Structures are given as C-alpha cells and as structure tokens.
Amino acid sequence: MSENRTERAGCRFVVRKGQDQQPVLTLELFHNTVSVLNNTILGFELLGGTTAEQAKKIADVLNERVLNIFVTASALSKSS
C-alpha cells in the first residue's frame, strides 16, 4: 500500500543571470519545509532573446498569483 505525502512552502520568483549571462527565473522558498528541495536551486530557463525587463515582468506576475509550491511524494510501504 502506498501513502502520499505533500509538503508546501511559501515562495517567490527572482530574476538572476544564468551561466550564459541570460536572465533566468529562480524559485526561492521562504522556509525549508519541502525536504526534497533542501540544498537545491529550482530555476527556469527562458526563451532566447528574453530581456531582463521581460523576465522581471514574468516574475512579477508569478509573484502576484502564486501562493505556495507543493511537492507530493509517494512512499511505498510494505504490508505483511
């Protein structure tokens, strides 16, 4: 039998420069309440040609509308 476990955290989107100096969106958690994301960076690469200003607008819209991030993990348990 399997049991699902969901963890949530408040978050915000931030524009940063990627390795190629192009803007990327990263997700910052307000608290470490999503254990699978501890010590990780979750980022989103944008289409080529996206300007820093456009990336900021995307981040602003997401920050206005996204409340939390959630992750649901399925844990398998053995029953005798």
N, C-alpha and C positions, 0 to 999 in steps of 0.2 A: 504494500500500500504506500502511496506517496502523499506527502503533505507539502503544500506550497507555503512559502514564507515570503512576505512582502516587506521591504524596508523603504522608507521615504526620507527625503531631506529637502529643506528649502534650498533654493539655488538662484544663481543669476548667471547671465551670459556676459562675457567680457571679450572685447576685440584685442587680439595680440598679433604680433608679427610672427609668421611661420618661419621655417628654416630657409625658405627662399625669399624672405622679407615681404611676402604677400600677406594680407590680412587673413586671419583665421578666427573663428569663434571658439572660445573655450567655456566650459561649464564649471563654475565654482560652487561648491556646496557650503552652506552656512555652518553645518555641523557634520561631524563624522558619524552619521547614523546609517549609512549604507555601506556595510562592511566590505562588500566585493569591490567598492570603489576607493577604499583606503589606499593611500600612496599611489594614486593613479591620476592622470590628467585625461579628461574626456574632451576631445576637440572636434571641430567640424571644418573641413577644408571647403573653401568657397570656389565657385567657378572662376576660371582665369579671367582677368580683366576687372574683377570686383574691386572697387576702390575702398580705401579706408572709410570714407564717408558713407558709402553704401553699406559696408559691414556694420558700422555704428548704428545705422537706421534699422538693420535687421536685428541687432542685439537689443535695441530699444523696444521694438515691437514684441520680441520674445519676453523681455523682462516685464512688460506691461501685462502679458497674458498668461505666462507660465507660472504656476504656483509652486509646484514641487517636482522633483524627479522621483520615480519609483522603480525598483527592481524586484522582480518576483523570481525566486529560485525554487526549483523543485528538489526536494530532499527525499531520496528513496530510503525507506525503512524496511527492514526485513521482519517478517512476522513468522513465528514458529508454528 
